[in-house]
Amino acid sequence: MRLWTVLTVLLSVITIQADIQAEVERFEITERIPFAGGTEFGEVGSYERIVGRVTFAIDPDARQNSAIVDLDKAARGEDGRVRFSMDLFMLAPSDLSRGNGAMLYDVNNRGRKLALRFFNFAAGNNDPATVADAGDGFLMRKGFVVVWSGWDGELLPGGGLMQLRAPVAEGSIQGLLRCEFETTSKATRLTVSRASHGSYRPLTDQLPDASLSWRDNPREPRRMVPRDQWTLHVTEQPNASPSQLPLVEVELVDGEFLPGKLYEVIYQAHSPLVHGVCFAGVRDLMSAFKHGEGEDNPLAGTVARAHGFGVSQSGRFLRELLFWGLNEDEQGRAAFDGLIPHVAGGGLGSFNHRFAQPTRFSTQRSNHDYPVDRFPFAYSTQRDPWTGSRTSVLARTPRSVMPKVMHTQSTAEYWTRAGSLPHTDPLGQRDARVPRNVRFYTFGGTQHAPSGYPPSKGTEQALGNPGDYRVFLRALLLHLDKWAEGASPPASVYPTIRAGTLVDWRQASSGFPNLPGVRYPQIIHFPSSWDRGDRWGSWIVDRQPPVSRGDFVVRVPRFNRDGNELGCLSPPEVMVPVATYTGWNLFAADHPSRDSLVGLRGSYIPFPLTETSVDPRATVRQRYGDLEGYLVRLQRVCGQLQADGYLLAEDVDRTMQLQRERVAPLFKIEQE
């Protein structure tokens, strides 16, 4: 009897262990070579470049997977599990014991790797291999394992874009698909999605009922293009995966697609991806690395902490992962310990519903009515004024697996990505309660991604904004890792209604000065509550296009008399300015969309070189006297930011040198 009991216990342990290891079934490593030619990164030493594929097998009946839309319609193996795979790319210390015990998972943006650009000041390369690709080596010198994987099922093959091979929902499923697209130059044939993105296959016998329309802006009625004046092209891709989407294009029989117009095609599609497995895959990849699970695991449990970083679309991915409660793996363990959803604004995403379109994002002008900027916006529980529902971004995430969250954003998000809504109520009347596991850092005087220097402009009225918040991201990442182990991070810095630094966006309230040659926006991006049909509660869209119930209300940071923003964590060069740095920019006066905001772009408006009656801003020399006066002020600001924990010592030195080089010519010009 005793022997039987022992055998029963052993069999139970073996069964449990098999189940635990089943989410990540195996790693297939196809390349493992020295990174950057074997360069030594300080005390951590050299790094390896590890490339391959990960295969997952998840339980569709597990409570932790119940939020994945249409998972019950995916094919199951003999063991009852649903399988799918993702591309994998890693940079890890050659001697893993010399790392810091943490990994940074960079949620790729439409297949592109961004972490080295945002933390290492690297130029950016989707196939990092060289010393130049490592930038200044920050992440390596600090000992992080850097991980990327595929997750976006819309991507076309090629170009080094990281792929997700998601399961397809079975059962002859069909539904209306809507695709909005634009062009920057005249054309007769355009893809219905972004470049390098596929779209769902149309039902051939229902193509006669498809529609094509156009409008000048998202608030105008749609104008229909007669059905006999356009055709839809479907080009299959050279990919063995049954879930690979084709390239879908629209061609005009007579006429051209024009810049400044919003085009929209609606057709009956079939065979949707079960796209929500993207969250389960990333979740289980983190757990596998932390716990040493999965056949041929290249890390084998040598990391203890996992942090997620995502830029824009990828930041929305992290917010949506929390919204669905998918930070908890099938064993009840936390996947991520810390998250930095960066420049996500108020958005979630089109990631986990039937016929999901992950590339869609919403701005004042484009893709305005996709299920991207939707309630809930905040991390604390609130009431939707249009539907009466109550929830939050964190509502489905159990406390036992709740990660630390640093919500970081530029001020461009307030203008084009509803950036105020994560920290106000949905109608912009009061500040939201901020949970203890959340910090907000708003980078004043910056745009979605810093422009190059010297700044330039294309179709905008003003130069792009070079204000560089990346120095803050570096310091905050180190604080996030310490926060995961119990140390408190620096205090949140963001504009608030209570402090009078978060205000109505119109110029009379915002305090922006009248500047010569600069038009102030007469419009802003504000999300709407959309009726998508009776089955939207099951995450199925039946109404295309959707019908607006009403709008949510956004606010922006208040401006000082120079037009620079208040209440924010501003980069040193914005705190000691030689220009006005804004989070908004308009199209040039001669552009077809002259009154629209340029999506995600800010402005750099230099101070006058000589005193003038038409520009209320003081000159650089009036402010600082000479270059040394400027540098004294800059050093003081950098020192305070370092003391407060927002700036690293190495970045104080870098900032001082960089700004000396950039600002010195301004004083020479004034002398001349």
Secondary structure, DSSP 8 states (H G I E B T S, - for coil): -HHHHHHHHHHHHHHHHHHHTTSEEEEEEEEEEESGGG--BGGGB-EEEEEEEEEEEE-TTSGGGTTSTTGGGS---TTS-EEEEEEEEEEEESSGGGS-SEEEEEE-BTTB--HHHHHS-----SS--STGGGTT-HHHHTT-EEEEE---TTB-S-TT---EE--B--SS-EEEEEEEE--SS-BSEEESS-TTB----B-GGGGGG-EEEEESSTTS--EEE-GGGEEEEEE--S---TT---EEEEEESSS-B-TT-EEEEEEEEE--B-TTHHHHHHHHHHHHHHHT-SBT-SSTT---EEEEEEETHHHHHHHHHHHTTTTB-TTS-BS-SEEEEES-TT---S-SSTT--TT----SSSSTTSSSS-S--SSS-EE-TTT--EE-TTTTS-GGG--EEEEEEETHHHHHS-TTGGGB-TTSSSB----TTEEEEEETT--SS---SS---SSBSSB------HHHHHHHHHHHHHHTTT------B---TTTT-EE-SSHHHH-----TT----S-----EEEE--TTGGGT---SSS-EEEEE----EE-B-TTS-BSSS---HHHHS-SEEEES--BB-TTSTTTTSB-TT--EEEE--SS--SS--S--HHHHHSSHHHHHHHHHHHHHHHHHTTSS-HHHHHHHHHHHHHHHHHHHHHHH-
